[in-house]
Amino acid sequence: MKYIRKAWRWLTSMRTALALLFLLAIAAIPGSLLPQRELNESNVNEFIESNGRVAEIYDKLQLFDVFSSVWFQAIFVLLTISLIGCILPRSWDHYKAWKTKPTRAPKYLGRMPVHAESNASESVEELSGRTREMLSKWRVAEYEPSEDRAGAVSFSAERGYGRELANLIFHIALVAMLITIAAGRMVNYEGQVIVVTESGSQGEGIQIDQSTEFCNTSTSNFDSFRAGPLFDGTGLHPFCMVAHDFTADYLPNGQAEMFTSNVSYAEGEDIYKDESEWEDYKLQVNHPLRLSDNRVYLQGHGYAPTITVEWPNGESRTQTWQFSPDDPTFFLSSGAMRFDPPAGMYPDLYERRQNQIAVEGLFAPTAEWEGENGQLLTSSFPALHDPAMAIDIYRGDAGLDTGSAQSIFSLDQGLIHSGLLQKIDRVNLSQGESVTLDDGTEITFEGASEFANYQVSYDPFQKWVLVSTLVMLVSLVFSLLIKRRRVWVRFFPQEDGTTRVEMAGLARTDRAGWNEEFYKLHRQLLHLPDPDEVEEDKVYVHDD
């Protein structure tokens, strides 16, 4: 029991709380330097593949899952317990100090850091009344000669109790912020979805084959989704939105200036209304759509090329599919598409699978051809000015009917290495250009559409995090501005009818400006002129 009490005292000391807070800040550093699995698992996998054994050690140390790691959560819990253990006793002590009247004046006021002594012609009663009026905004205690250490009428006054109160509120708000953040992480959810908009550059008569509508009714509607441990996936707050367009404003050097997407949305029962009756909203970066329970953010964008495959029998399939923007500046993007031939061409399922068409390569919104023969595709500007593609065309089993998951941005290399999917051509295509394969199949690059990446977030504790953070900052400012100080005044009646006045002060925190305030009180009590207004100040002042 002895060691438990000792450990508890150590844990609930302010020094330990500060050490844990500093340790938590250090522990968060790997989360900002290394890719995090909960944000982008593919980046983590690429980092592990590129760095080998070192990355595997990082993974065992949970450095790719910092904020959900055991050691980070342990520090977080210990910090919360330490702060609560610090605050509760201090709150009780502050309450008792608030109820206790100011302490009696020391016997020898001349030993205090700031001291002043004068003779006054007024009586003790007159000076006492003036003292009460002067210290009306202070907490004042009056002591009779029988209670005073020097046997005289004395006053004790104190001011600045709000400093300790503000300090306590700061720590309480800090704990509240930690608790609300933790609570929010337990019940929140966050999903991302890519929606191909109607804006872009398409061939005549070509329409995109992807829906521009998204509904927050099922986790399966998201491209990626993560949620807190207490969220079971059934508590989504239903709403639907339609992405009408996406526009990006660029500086001459290609740097993005603003992203804008005009959307229409409806919540709850309004979803069943006609889309023409839905609300319109201009969604921009840092200007999210705030719904009753959710917030929709515009995260980024990219391009979705459109390719048409026409088989020798005249049947065709058109597909618009998003490519991964590998170059975030000029949006040179990479991706893959898979096409299943018409059922009438190959009645046998096996034969049909052997004649699937797959396309993999690069897309540039503003094409620039480099290299010796001008065959190397790059992008010179992020806007859709002169789209082009450099693609490899494959025929064979593209994995469409296997039932196994595949990357939407690349073909299965296992199918290529095994020979099930064979490359038959490599071509460069500008918008509207076509290539004809050896069996008469024609592949046409029709153009491209822009897609926008939307993030849907739900965190019911976010507003409380904001409130506790604001309270914490305001209380911190007050705890720094408010000064704790004490004043003692003692009156000694003299035989000639005058009164000797002793006055002392003590700054319990910052002494900056305290001397001037003390001497101002002394002059106010005795109705003395300001030293600047007389040639010589005859008041004796002792200041150590």
Secondary structure as a PSIPRED ss2 file (coil, helix, strand):
# PSIPRED VFORMAT (PSIPRED V4.0)

   1 M C   1.000  0.000  0.000
   2 K H   0.000  1.000  0.000
   3 Y H   0.000  1.000  0.000
   4 I H   0.000  1.000  0.000
   5 R H   0.000  1.000  0.000
   6 K H   0.000  1.000  0.000
   7 A H   0.000  1.000  0.000
   8 W H   0.000  1.000  0.000
   9 R H   0.000  1.000  0.000
  10 W H   0.000  1.000  0.000
  11 L H   0.000  1.000  0.000
  12 T C   1.000  0.000  0.000
  13 S C   1.000  0.000  0.000
  14 M H   0.000  1.000  0.000
  15 R H   0.000  1.000  0.000
  16 T H   0.000  1.000  0.000
  17 A H   0.000  1.000  0.000
  18 L H   0.000  1.000  0.000
  19 A H   0.000  1.000  0.000
  20 L H   0.000  1.000  0.000
  21 L H   0.000  1.000  0.000
  22 F H   0.000  1.000  0.000
  23 L H   0.000  1.000  0.000
  24 L H   0.000  1.000  0.000
  25 A H   0.000  1.000  0.000
  26 I H   0.000  1.000  0.000
  27 A H   0.000  1.000  0.000
  28 A C   1.000  0.000  0.000
  29 I H   0.000  1.000  0.000
  30 P H   0.000  1.000  0.000
  31 G H   0.000  1.000  0.000
  32 S H   0.000  1.000  0.000
  33 L H   0.000  1.000  0.000
  34 L C   1.000  0.000  0.000
  35 P C   1.000  0.000  0.000
  36 Q C   1.000  0.000  0.000
  37 R C   1.000  0.000  0.000
  38 E C   1.000  0.000  0.000
  39 L C   1.000  0.000  0.000
  40 N C   1.000  0.000  0.000
  41 E H   0.000  1.000  0.000
  42 S H   0.000  1.000  0.000
  43 N H   0.000  1.000  0.000
  44 V H   0.000  1.000  0.000
  45 N H   0.000  1.000  0.000
  46 E H   0.000  1.000  0.000
  47 F H   0.000  1.000  0.000
  48 I H   0.000  1.000  0.000
  49 E H   0.000  1.000  0.000
  50 S H   0.000  1.000  0.000
  51 N H   0.000  1.000  0.000
  52 G H   0.000  1.000  0.000
  53 R H   0.000  1.000  0.000
  54 V H   0.000  1.000  0.000
  55 A H   0.000  1.000  0.000
  56 E H   0.000  1.000  0.000
  57 I H   0.000  1.000  0.000
  58 Y H   0.000  1.000  0.000
  59 D H   0.000  1.000  0.000
  60 K H   0.000  1.000  0.000
  61 L C   1.000  0.000  0.000
  62 Q C   1.000  0.000  0.000
  63 L C   1.000  0.000  0.000
  64 F C   1.000  0.000  0.000
  65 D C   1.000  0.000  0.000
  66 V H   0.000  1.000  0.000
  67 F H   0.000  1.000  0.000
  68 S H   0.000  1.000  0.000
  69 S C   1.000  0.000  0.000
  70 V H   0.000  1.000  0.000
  71 W H   0.000  1.000  0.000
  72 F H   0.000  1.000  0.000
  73 Q H   0.000  1.000  0.000
  74 A H   0.000  1.000  0.000
  75 I H   0.000  1.000  0.000
  76 F H   0.000  1.000  0.000
  77 V H   0.000  1.000  0.000
  78 L H   0.000  1.000  0.000
  79 L H   0.000  1.000  0.000
  80 T H   0.000  1.000  0.000
  81 I H   0.000  1.000  0.000
  82 S H   0.000  1.000  0.000
  83 L H   0.000  1.000  0.000
  84 I H   0.000  1.000  0.000
  85 G H   0.000  1.000  0.000
  86 C H   0.000  1.000  0.000
  87 I H   0.000  1.000  0.000
  88 L H   0.000  1.000  0.000
  89 P H   0.000  1.000  0.000
  90 R H   0.000  1.000  0.000
  91 S H   0.000  1.000  0.000
  92 W H   0.000  1.000  0.000
  93 D H   0.000  1.000  0.000
  94 H H   0.000  1.000  0.000
  95 Y H   0.000  1.000  0.000
  96 K H   0.000  1.000  0.000
  97 A H   0.000  1.000  0.000
  98 W H   0.000  1.000  0.000
  99 K H   0.000  1.000  0.000
 100 T C   1.000  0.000  0.000
 101 K C   1.000  0.000  0.000
 102 P C   1.000  0.000  0.000
 103 T C   1.000  0.000  0.000
 104 R C   1.000  0.000  0.000
 105 A C   1.000  0.000  0.000
 106 P C   1.000  0.000  0.000
 107 K C   1.000  0.000  0.000
 108 Y C   1.000  0.000  0.000
 109 L H   0.000  1.000  0.000
 110 G H   0.000  1.000  0.000
 111 R H   0.000  1.000  0.000
 112 M C   1.000  0.000  0.000
 113 P C   1.000  0.000  0.000
 114 V E   0.000  0.000  1.000
 115 H E   0.000  0.000  1.000
 116 A E   0.000  0.000  1.000
 117 E E   0.000  0.000  1.000
 118 S E   0.000  0.000  1.000
 119 N E   0.000  0.000  1.000
 120 A E   0.000  0.000  1.000
 121 S C   1.000  0.000  0.000
 122 E C   1.000  0.000  0.000
 123 S C   1.000  0.000  0.000
 124 V H   0.000  1.000  0.000
 125 E H   0.000  1.000  0.000
 126 E H   0.000  1.000  0.000
 127 L H   0.000  1.000  0.000
 128 S H   0.000  1.000  0.000
 129 G H   0.000  1.000  0.000
 130 R H   0.000  1.000  0.000
 131 T H   0.000  1.000  0.000
 132 R H   0.000  1.000  0.000
 133 E H   0.000  1.000  0.000
 134 M H   0.000  1.000  0.000
 135 L C   1.000  0.000  0.000
 136 S C   1.000  0.000  0.000
 137 K C   1.000  0.000  0.000
 138 W C   1.000  0.000  0.000
 139 R E   0.000  0.000  1.000
 140 V E   0.000  0.000  1.000
 141 A E   0.000  0.000  1.000
 142 E E   0.000  0.000  1.000
 143 Y E   0.000  0.000  1.000
 144 E C   1.000  0.000  0.000
 145 P C   1.000  0.000  0.000
 146 S C   1.000  0.000  0.000
 147 E C   1.000  0.000  0.000
 148 D C   1.000  0.000  0.000
 149 R C   1.000  0.000  0.000
 150 A C   1.000  0.000  0.000
 151 G C   1.000  0.000  0.000
 152 A C   1.000  0.000  0.000
 153 V E   0.000  0.000  1.000
 154 S E   0.000  0.000  1.000
 155 F E   0.000  0.000  1.000
 156 S E   0.000  0.000  1.000
 157 A E   0.000  0.000  1.000
 158 E E   0.000  0.000  1.000
 159 R E   0.000  0.000  1.000
 160 G C   1.000  0.000  0.000
 161 Y H   0.000  1.000  0.000
 162 G H   0.000  1.000  0.000
 163 R H   0.000  1.000  0.000
 164 E H   0.000  1.000  0.000
 165 L H   0.000  1.000  0.000
 166 A H   0.000  1.000  0.000
 167 N H   0.000  1.000  0.000
 168 L H   0.000  1.000  0.000
 169 I H   0.000  1.000  0.000
 170 F H   0.000  1.000  0.000
 171 H H   0.000  1.000  0.000
 172 I H   0.000  1.000  0.000
 173 A H   0.000  1.000  0.000
 174 L H   0.000  1.000  0.000
 175 V H   0.000  1.000  0.000
 176 A H   0.000  1.000  0.000
 177 M H   0.000  1.000  0.000
 178 L H   0.000  1.000  0.000
 179 I H   0.000  1.000  0.000
 180 T H   0.000  1.000  0.000
 181 I H   0.000  1.000  0.000
 182 A H   0.000  1.000  0.000
 183 A H   0.000  1.000  0.000
 184 G H   0.000  1.000  0.000
 185 R H   0.000  1.000  0.000
 186 M H   0.000  1.000  0.000
 187 V H   0.000  1.000  0.000
 188 N C   1.000  0.000  0.000
 189 Y E   0.000  0.000  1.000
 190 E E   0.000  0.000  1.000
 191 G E   0.000  0.000  1.000
 192 Q E   0.000  0.000  1.000
 193 V E   0.000  0.000  1.000
 194 I E   0.000  0.000  1.000
 195 V E   0.000  0.000  1.000
 196 V E   0.000  0.000  1.000
 197 T E   0.000  0.000  1.000
 198 E E   0.000  0.000  1.000
 199 S E   0.000  0.000  1.000
 200 G E   0.000  0.000  1.000
 201 S E   0.000  0.000  1.000
 202 Q C   1.000  0.000  0.000
 203 G C   1.000  0.000  0.000
 204 E C   1.000  0.000  0.000
 205 G C   1.000  0.000  0.000
 206 I C   1.000  0.000  0.000
 207 Q C   1.000  0.000  0.000
 208 I C   1.000  0.000  0.000
 209 D C   1.000  0.000  0.000
 210 Q C   1.000  0.000  0.000
 211 S C   1.000  0.000  0.000
 212 T C   1.000  0.000  0.000
 213 E E   0.000  0.000  1.000
 214 F E   0.000  0.000  1.000
 215 C E   0.000  0.000  1.000
 216 N C   1.000  0.000  0.000
 217 T C   1.000  0.000  0.000
 218 S C   1.000  0.000  0.000
 219 T H   0.000  1.000  0.000
 220 S H   0.000  1.000  0.000
 221 N H   0.000  1.000  0.000
 222 F C   1.000  0.000  0.000
 223 D C   1.000  0.000  0.000
 224 S E   0.000  0.000  1.000
 225 F E   0.000  0.000  1.000
 226 R E   0.000  0.000  1.000
 227 A E   0.000  0.000  1.000
 228 G C   1.000  0.000  0.000
 229 P C   1.000  0.000  0.000
 230 L C   1.000  0.000  0.000
 231 F C   1.000  0.000  0.000
 232 D C   1.000  0.000  0.000
 233 G C   1.000  0.000  0.000
 234 T C   1.000  0.000  0.000
 235 G C   1.000  0.000  0.000
 236 L C   1.000  0.000  0.000
 237 H C   1.000  0.000  0.000
 238 P C   1.000  0.000  0.000
 239 F E   0.000  0.000  1.000
 240 C E   0.000  0.000  1.000
 241 M E   0.000  0.000  1.000
 242 V E   0.000  0.000  1.000
 243 A E   0.000  0.000  1.000
 244 H C   1.000  0.000  0.000
 245 D C   1.000  0.000  0.000
 246 F C   1.000  0.000  0.000
 247 T E   0.000  0.000  1.000
 248 A E   0.000  0.000  1.000
 249 D E   0.000  0.000  1.000
 250 Y E   0.000  0.000  1.000
 251 L C   1.000  0.000  0.000
 252 P C   1.000  0.000  0.000
 253 N C   1.000  0.000  0.000
 254 G C   1.000  0.000  0.000
 255 Q C   1.000  0.000  0.000
 256 A E   0.000  0.000  1.000
 257 E E   0.000  0.000  1.000
 258 M E   0.000  0.000  1.000
 259 F E   0.000  0.000  1.000
 260 T E   0.000  0.000  1.000
 261 S E   0.000  0.000  1.000
 262 N E   0.000  0.000  1.000
 263 V E   0.000  0.000  1.000
 264 S E   0.000  0.000  1.000
 265 Y E   0.000  0.000  1.000
 266 A E   0.000  0.000  1.000
 267 E E   0.000  0.000  1.000
 268 G H   0.000  1.000  0.000
 269 E H   0.000  1.000  0.000
 270 D H   0.000  1.000  0.000
 271 I H   0.000  1.000  0.000
 272 Y H   0.000  1.000  0.000
 273 K C   1.000  0.000  0.000
 274 D C   1.000  0.000  0.000
 275 E H   0.000  1.000  0.000
 276 S H   0.000  1.000  0.000
 277 E H   0.000  1.000  0.000
 278 W C   1.000  0.000  0.000
 279 E E   0.000  0.000  1.000
 280 D E   0.000  0.000  1.000
 281 Y E   0.000  0.000  1.000
 282 K E   0.000  0.000  1.000
 283 L E   0.000  0.000  1.000
 284 Q E   0.000  0.000  1.000
 285 V C   1.000  0.000  0.000
 286 N C   1.000  0.000  0.000
 287 H E   0.000  0.000  1.000
 288 P C   1.000  0.000  0.000
 289 L E   0.000  0.000  1.000
 290 R E   0.000  0.000  1.000
 291 L C   1.000  0.000  0.000
 292 S C   1.000  0.000  0.000
 293 D C   1.000  0.000  0.000
 294 N C   1.000  0.000  0.000
 295 R E   0.000  0.000  1.000
 296 V E   0.000  0.000  1.000
 297 Y E   0.000  0.000  1.000
 298 L E   0.000  0.000  1.000
 299 Q E   0.000  0.000  1.000
 300 G E   0.000  0.000  1.000
 301 H E   0.000  0.000  1.000
 302 G E   0.000  0.000  1.000
 303 Y E   0.000  0.000  1.000
 304 A E   0.000  0.000  1.000
 305 P E   0.000  0.000  1.000
 306 T E   0.000  0.000  1.000
 307 I E   0.000  0.000  1.000
 308 T E   0.000  0.000  1.000
 309 V E   0.000  0.000  1.000
 310 E E   0.000  0.000  1.000
 311 W C   1.000  0.000  0.000
 312 P C   1.000  0.000  0.000
 313 N C   1.000  0.000  0.000
 314 G C   1.000  0.000  0.000
 315 E C   1.000  0.000  0.000
 316 S E   0.000  0.000  1.000
 317 R E   0.000  0.000  1.000
 318 T E   0.000  0.000  1.000
 319 Q E   0.000  0.000  1.000
 320 T E   0.000  0.000  1.000
 321 W C   1.000  0.000  0.000
 322 Q C   1.000  0.000  0.000
 323 F C   1.000  0.000  0.000
 324 S E   0.000  0.000  1.000
 325 P E   0.000  0.000  1.000
 326 D C   1.000  0.000  0.000
 327 D C   1.000  0.000  0.000
 328 P C   1.000  0.000  0.000
 329 T C   1.000  0.000  0.000
 330 F C   1.000  0.000  0.000
 331 F C   1.000  0.000  0.000
 332 L C   1.000  0.000  0.000
 333 S E   0.000  0.000  1.000
 334 S E   0.000  0.000  1.000
 335 G E   0.000  0.000  1.000
 336 A E   0.000  0.000  1.000
 337 M E   0.000  0.000  1.000
 338 R E   0.000  0.000  1.000
 339 F E   0.000  0.000  1.000
 340 D C   1.000  0.000  0.000
 341 P C   1.000  0.000  0.000
 342 P C   1.000  0.000  0.000
 343 A C   1.000  0.000  0.000
 344 G C   1.000  0.000  0.000
 345 M C   1.000  0.000  0.000
 346 Y C   1.000  0.000  0.000
 347 P C   1.000  0.000  0.000
 348 D C   1.000  0.000  0.000
 349 L H   0.000  1.000  0.000
 350 Y H   0.000  1.000  0.000
 351 E H   0.000  1.000  0.000
 352 R H   0.000  1.000  0.000
 353 R H   0.000  1.000  0.000
 354 Q C   1.000  0.000  0.000
 355 N C   1.000  0.000  0.000
 356 Q E   0.000  0.000  1.000
 357 I E   0.000  0.000  1.000
 358 A E   0.000  0.000  1.000
 359 V E   0.000  0.000  1.000
 360 E E   0.000  0.000  1.000
 361 G E   0.000  0.000  1.000
 362 L E   0.000  0.000  1.000
 363 F E   0.000  0.000  1.000
 364 A E   0.000  0.000  1.000
 365 P C   1.000  0.000  0.000
 366 T E   0.000  0.000  1.000
 367 A E   0.000  0.000  1.000
 368 E E   0.000  0.000  1.000
 369 W E   0.000  0.000  1.000
 370 E E   0.000  0.000  1.000
 371 G C   1.000  0.000  0.000
 372 E C   1.000  0.000  0.000
 373 N C   1.000  0.000  0.000
 374 G C   1.000  0.000  0.000
 375 Q C   1.000  0.000  0.000
 376 L E   0.000  0.000  1.000
 377 L E   0.000  0.000  1.000
 378 T E   0.000  0.000  1.000
 379 S E   0.000  0.000  1.000
 380 S C   1.000  0.000  0.000
 381 F C   1.000  0.000  0.000
 382 P C   1.000  0.000  0.000
 383 A C   1.000  0.000  0.000
 384 L C   1.000  0.000  0.000
 385 H C   1.000  0.000  0.000
 386 D E   0.000  0.000  1.000
 387 P C   1.000  0.000  0.000
 388 A E   0.000  0.000  1.000
 389 M E   0.000  0.000  1.000
 390 A E   0.000  0.000  1.000
 391 I E   0.000  0.000  1.000
 392 D E   0.000  0.000  1.000
 393 I E   0.000  0.000  1.000
 394 Y E   0.000  0.000  1.000
 395 R E   0.000  0.000  1.000
 396 G E   0.000  0.000  1.000
 397 D C   1.000  0.000  0.000
 398 A C   1.000  0.000  0.000
 399 G C   1.000  0.000  0.000
 400 L C   1.000  0.000  0.000
 401 D C   1.000  0.000  0.000
 402 T C   1.000  0.000  0.000
 403 G C   1.000  0.000  0.000
 404 S C   1.000  0.000  0.000
 405 A C   1.000  0.000  0.000
 406 Q C   1.000  0.000  0.000
 407 S C   1.000  0.000  0.000
 408 I C   1.000  0.000  0.000
 409 F C   1.000  0.000  0.000
 410 S C   1.000  0.000  0.000
 411 L C   1.000  0.000  0.000
 412 D C   1.000  0.000  0.000
 413 Q H   0.000  1.000  0.000
 414 G H   0.000  1.000  0.000
 415 L H   0.000  1.000  0.000
 416 I H   0.000  1.000  0.000
 417 H H   0.000  1.000  0.000
 418 S C   1.000  0.000  0.000
 419 G C   1.000  0.000  0.000
 420 L C   1.000  0.000  0.000
 421 L E   0.000  0.000  1.000
 422 Q E   0.000  0.000  1.000
 423 K E   0.000  0.000  1.000
 424 I E   0.000  0.000  1.000
 425 D E   0.000  0.000  1.000
 426 R E   0.000  0.000  1.000
 427 V E   0.000  0.000  1.000
 428 N E   0.000  0.000  1.000
 429 L E   0.000  0.000  1.000
 430 S E   0.000  0.000  1.000
 431 Q C   1.000  0.000  0.000
 432 G C   1.000  0.000  0.000
 433 E C   1.000  0.000  0.000
 434 S E   0.000  0.000  1.000
 435 V E   0.000  0.000  1.000
 436 T E   0.000  0.000  1.000
 437 L C   1.000  0.000  0.000
 438 D C   1.000  0.000  0.000
 439 D C   1.000  0.000  0.000
 440 G C   1.000  0.000  0.000
 441 T C   1.000  0.000  0.000
 442 E E   0.000  0.000  1.000
 443 I E   0.000  0.000  1.000
 444 T E   0.000  0.000  1.000
 445 F E   0.000  0.000  1.000
 446 E E   0.000  0.000  1.000
 447 G E   0.000  0.000  1.000
 448 A E   0.000  0.000  1.000
 449 S E   0.000  0.000  1.000
 450 E E   0.000  0.000  1.000
 451 F E   0.000  0.000  1.000
 452 A E   0.000  0.000  1.000
 453 N E   0.000  0.000  1.000
 454 Y E   0.000  0.000  1.000
 455 Q E   0.000  0.000  1.000
 456 V E   0.000  0.000  1.000
 457 S E   0.000  0.000  1.000
 458 Y E   0.000  0.000  1.000
 459 D C   1.000  0.000  0.000
 460 P C   1.000  0.000  0.000
 461 F C   1.000  0.000  0.000
 462 Q H   0.000  1.000  0.000
 463 K H   0.000  1.000  0.000
 464 W H   0.000  1.000  0.000
 465 V H   0.000  1.000  0.000
 466 L H   0.000  1.000  0.000
 467 V H   0.000  1.000  0.000
 468 S H   0.000  1.000  0.000
 469 T H   0.000  1.000  0.000
 470 L H   0.000  1.000  0.000
 471 V H   0.000  1.000  0.000
 472 M H   0.000  1.000  0.000
 473 L H   0.000  1.000  0.000
 474 V H   0.000  1.000  0.000
 475 S H   0.000  1.000  0.000
 476 L H   0.000  1.000  0.000
 477 V H   0.000  1.000  0.000
 478 F H   0.000  1.000  0.000
 479 S H   0.000  1.000  0.000
 480 L H   0.000  1.000  0.000
 481 L H   0.000  1.000  0.000
 482 I C   1.000  0.000  0.000
 483 K C   1.000  0.000  0.000
 484 R C   1.000  0.000  0.000
 485 R E   0.000  0.000  1.000
 486 R E   0.000  0.000  1.000
 487 V E   0.000  0.000  1.000
 488 W E   0.000  0.000  1.000
 489 V E   0.000  0.000  1.000
 490 R E   0.000  0.000  1.000
 491 F E   0.000  0.000  1.000
 492 F E   0.000  0.000  1.000
 493 P E   0.000  0.000  1.000
 494 Q C   1.000  0.000  0.000
 495 E C   1.000  0.000  0.000
 496 D C   1.000  0.000  0.000
 497 G C   1.000  0.000  0.000
 498 T C   1.000  0.000  0.000
 499 T E   0.000  0.000  1.000
 500 R E   0.000  0.000  1.000
 501 V E   0.000  0.000  1.000
 502 E E   0.000  0.000  1.000
 503 M E   0.000  0.000  1.000
 504 A E   0.000  0.000  1.000
 505 G E   0.000  0.000  1.000
 506 L E   0.000  0.000  1.000
 507 A E   0.000  0.000  1.000
 508 R C   1.000  0.000  0.000
 509 T C   1.000  0.000  0.000
 510 D C   1.000  0.000  0.000
 511 R C   1.000  0.000  0.000
 512 A C   1.000  0.000  0.000
 513 G C   1.000  0.000  0.000
 514 W H   0.000  1.000  0.000
 515 N H   0.000  1.000  0.000
 516 E H   0.000  1.000  0.000
 517 E H   0.000  1.000  0.000
 518 F H   0.000  1.000  0.000
 519 Y H   0.000  1.000  0.000
 520 K H   0.000  1.000  0.000
 521 L H   0.000  1.000  0.000
 522 H H   0.000  1.000  0.000
 523 R H   0.000  1.000  0.000
 524 Q H   0.000  1.000  0.000
 525 L H   0.000  1.000  0.000
 526 L H   0.000  1.000  0.000
 527 H C   1.000  0.000  0.000
 528 L C   1.000  0.000  0.000
 529 P C   1.000  0.000  0.000
 530 D C   1.000  0.000  0.000
 531 P H   0.000  1.000  0.000
 532 D H   0.000  1.000  0.000
 533 E H   0.000  1.000  0.000
 534 V C   1.000  0.000  0.000
 535 E C   1.000  0.000  0.000
 536 E C   1.000  0.000  0.000
 537 D C   1.000  0.000  0.000
 538 K C   1.000  0.000  0.000
 539 V C   1.000  0.000  0.000
 540 Y E   0.000  0.000  1.000
 541 V E   0.000  0.000  1.000
 542 H E   0.000  0.000  1.000
 543 D E   0.000  0.000  1.000
 544 D C   1.000  0.000  0.000
